[in-house]
């Protein structure tokens, strides 16, 4: 018997509002909790949507381990898909590919699409275990040298694998005066001395404190990109989160901020993209870019894309892509367009497989 399955967690907004969408479509889904998925006996003849697992750990050093565990689960699902008769909303391989920000940017660039550019020739010396202790050379001088050579004095630093601004930082440096400014949600826990994601943006200007935090952040696997001046609306800088499903631009949300990091859980301001007053030509460029980016990952029927519009020219650049970026509060509490569209995909699959 054909059935729709959601692999996720009970009671989350993702689950609740997808359920609302499928009820309106006249169908239902079975929920398999992440803690139980390895015990599920039959994966035959199902349409499977994979939601991200819930992580309660806020330690940045743990992020890579948790992501690797998640990727291993995705690899298991990939094998199950090859053995069984599973149709994925988003394939495990594609979700896993987008967890690697660096790899995603490489694929987009190879396709000729504009992205936020990474600094070149950054080669931090990895930690090596010698005589039972870890030793490494300072990373900040390497970063400053690369910034000076490339005449780029404002950069974004973020974990190669991660989301929700965890470990993200914006760094400004004035080489003539030596002044440094660091904006980040990461902070050292005074009890454990580990880096934690505080979900609150802080500004640091003391050089010693900035260098200390930078060293900790650069000790993670990070991507370092040029900090572009973003377009402004009513005095706020903003970028866009677009959700593309089956090639259709289902929702665009602007994220307005007085600071450099726009994630909405940092008390930034959401605004419907349609209220920005952008010209049809700009929207055409944004729409085309999103559609072309989604084509780079044919295993994704639903993808969230973060887009920067350069200040002045309004030229769009892709910041990053998210294979599970479909939860937007401004949509679910209004028309629930995104999850209703997914329910339509599920209903269409059921009709085809029940004939």
N, C-alpha and C positions, 0 to 999 in steps of 0.2 A: 504494500500500500504506500502510495506517495505521501510524503508529509514534509512540512516546513519545520525547521529546528533553529532555535537561537541558542548559541553557545555564549553564555554571559552570566549575569548575576541577578538574583531576585530583588525587586524593589528599586532598582536604579531608574533614573529618568530615561535612559536608553531603552530599558525593557518596558517600562510603563507606557511610554508614548509610541513605541513600535506596536505594542499590544492594542493601543487605541486605534492605530492606523489599520491593522489587520482586521479588527472587528468591523470597522467601517467598510472594509473590502469584502466582508462576508466569509472570511477564512479564520484560521487559528494557527498558532505555532506551539510547539513543545519547547519548554525551556530546559536546557541541560546546563547545570552549574559548572563553572570551571573546576571546582574541586572534585567533580564527579565524572568529568568527560572521559578519563582513561578507563572507567568502569562501564561505559556504555557498550552494550553488546552488539547492537546492529547499527551500522552506518549505511545501510542500503536504501537507495531510491529516496534520497532526501535533498531538499534545498536548504543549505546551511548558511546562516549569517554568523560571523564571528565578531563579537564585541570584545574590547580590551578587558583584561582582568583588573580587579581593583587592587591597587597598591596603597598600603597605609604607611609604609616606611618612607620617611622624609630625608634619610641620609643620602647625600649625593654619591658617596663612594659605593653605596649599595645599588645604585641605579643600573650600572653596567651588569652586575650579577643578575638582577631581576629581569633585565631585558634579555640576557642570554637564556635564562630559564624560559621566558616567554617564547623566544625564537625556537627553542628546542620543542616546545609544545606545538608551535606552528609547523615545524618539520614533521612531527608525528601526524598532524592533520593532513599534511601534504601526502604522506605515505598512505593514510587511510583513504584519501581521495582517489589515489591511483588503484587501490585494491577494490574499493567499493564503488557504488554508483552515487556519487555526491556532486551536486551542482552548487558551486559557491557563489554567494553574492560578490564577495571579494576573495580571491584565491589566497591561501596561506603564503604562497611564494611571493605574491605581490605585496601583501601586508608587510612581510618580512623585509622586502627590498626597500620599502619606504621608511623603515626604522633606521636605515643607514642614510643619514642626511647627505653625507659626502658622495655616496654612490648614486643617490637620486639626482643630485646636482650634475654629476658627470654625465648621466644619461640624458638629462634635459639639454645640457650644452651640446652634446653630440648631435642632438636633434635640431640644433640651431635656435633654441629658445632662449630669450633673455632671462638671466637669473642674477641674484645678488652675488657678486664675485668674491671668491676667497682670496686671501693674501697668498702670495706665491713664495715658494722656497722656505717654508716653515718646517723645520726638522728638529723637533724636540727630542733630546736624548732620553730614551725609555729607561725606566728603572731596571736595574739589574741586581739580582740577588747575589751578593758575594760575602762569603764567610758568615752567613746567617743574618746579614743586615742589608737593608736597602740603601742604595746610594744613587744620587742623580745630580746632574749639573743644574744650576738655576735656569729656569725657563724664561723669566721675564727679560733678561738681556737679549735673548734670541728674538723674542717678540719685538722689542724696541728697535733692534737692528733692522729687522725686516720692514717695520713700519717706516723707518727713516729712509731706507733705500727706495721704497716704493712711494714715498711722499704721501702716505696715508696715515693720518694722525687720529682717526676715530674708527674704532672697530667694534664689531659684535663678536662675542665669544660664547659658544653654547656647546653642550655635550653633543657628540655625533649621534647618540641615541638618547632620546628623552623627549618630554613634552611638557606643556603647562608652564613654561618659563623656568623649569627646574634647572638650576645651574647656569641660566643665561645671564650674561653680563654685557654692559656697554662701557667701553673704555675710551677715554680721551687723554691725549698726551701732548703737551707743548714742549718740544725738545729745546727751544731757546731758553725757556724759564725753568724747565723741569717739572712744571705743574702737571699733576695727574688727577683725574676724576674717574671714579668707578661707580657704576650703577649696577646693583645685583640683588637677587633674592636669596643668594647663598650667604651663609654666615656660620662662623665657627661656634659649635655648641660648647659652652663653658664647662660642661660636665664631662662630655665624652671627647671633646676636642676634634670631633668629626665635623665635616661640612654638612649643614642641613638646609633644606629648602624651606624658607620661612613664609613663602607666598606673600611677601611684602617687599616692595622695592625700596632699597636703601641707597643713599648717596654717600660715598666716602671720598674725602679729599686729602687726608693725611697720607703723605707719601709712603711711610713705613707700613701703614695699615693696608693701603692699596696694593703694594708689592706683595705683602704677606698673603692677602686674599687671592691675588692673581696667581701666585705660585701654586696655591691649593687648587684653583680652578684649572690651571694649565696642566696639572698633574692628572686630570681626567682625560679621556679621549675626546678631544674637542675639535670643532670647526671654527675658524677665525675668518670673518668676512668684513669687507668694507662697510662702514656705517654710512648709508645714503641718507641725504636729507629727504624726508617724506613730505608728500603733499599735505596741505593744511586745510582745515574746515573750521570756521568760527574760532580761530586761534589755537586749535588743537591739531597736532600731527596725527596722521592716521594711516593704517593699512587696511587691507580687505581680507576677509575669509569668504571664499566662494566654495559652494558645494556643487559638484558636477556629477550627475547621475545619468548613465546611458547617453552621454554626450550632451545632455541638457543642463543648462545653468539653472539649478533649482532655487538657489538662495545666495544672496550676497550681503554680507554684513560688514559695515565699517567699524573699526575699533579705534576710538579716539583717545588720545593720551596727551597729558602735559609733559610726560617723560619719554624716554627713548624706547621703553618696552611696553607693548600695547595689549598684552593678554588681559582679558576682561576680569579675571579673578583678582587682579591687582587694583581694583576699584577704578578701572578705566570705563569709558563711556561707549555703549553700543549705539549704532545708528543704522537704519536700513540704508543699503547702498543707493536706493532710488532717491533718498533725501539729500544726497551730496551735491546735486545740481550739475553732475558731469555731463559733458556733451555726448551726443550719439556716437561720435567718432571714437571717443575714449572708451565708451562701453563696448563698441565693436572690437577694439583692440584687446580689451580685457577678456571678452567672451571668446574670441579666437584663440588667445593665448591659453586659456583654461582648457578649451577643447583639444588643442594640439598637445598640451601637457598630458591630458588624460589618455590620449592615444598612445603615449609612450608606455603605458601600463595597461594592456588590453585585459589583464586579469582582474581589473578593478571596475566594477559597475558603479561604484560610489566612491568619490574621493573628495577630500577637503584640500583646498589650495590656498595658501597665504600669499598675497600679492602686494607688492609695494608700488606706489605711483611716485615717480621721482618729482620732487618739487620743481615747479616751473614747466617742464616739458610734459609732465603726467605720463611719461613712458612707463608701462608696466614691467615689472620684473618679478619673477617667482622667488619667494623667500624659502618656502619649503612646501612639501606635500605630505598629506596624512591619509593613510589607508583606512583610518577609522575616525575621520574628522566630521562626522555627520550630526553631532549633537550641538544644536544651536538653540539656546533658550528662547530667543526672540522669534523663532519659528515654532517650536513645540507648544508654546503658550498662546499662539495665535491660530495659524491655519494648519500647522503640522505637515507642511508640504513635503518635507524630506522623507519622513517615515511613511506617509501615505503613498508616495511614489514607490518606495521599497515594497510596500504591501501590494501594489499593482504588479510589480515584477514577480512577486511570490505567487499571486493569484494566476497570472499568465502561465507560470511554470506548472502549477497544479493542473490547470485545464489541459495543457499539452500532454501531461503524463498520466491523466486519468482516463484518456480516451481509449 
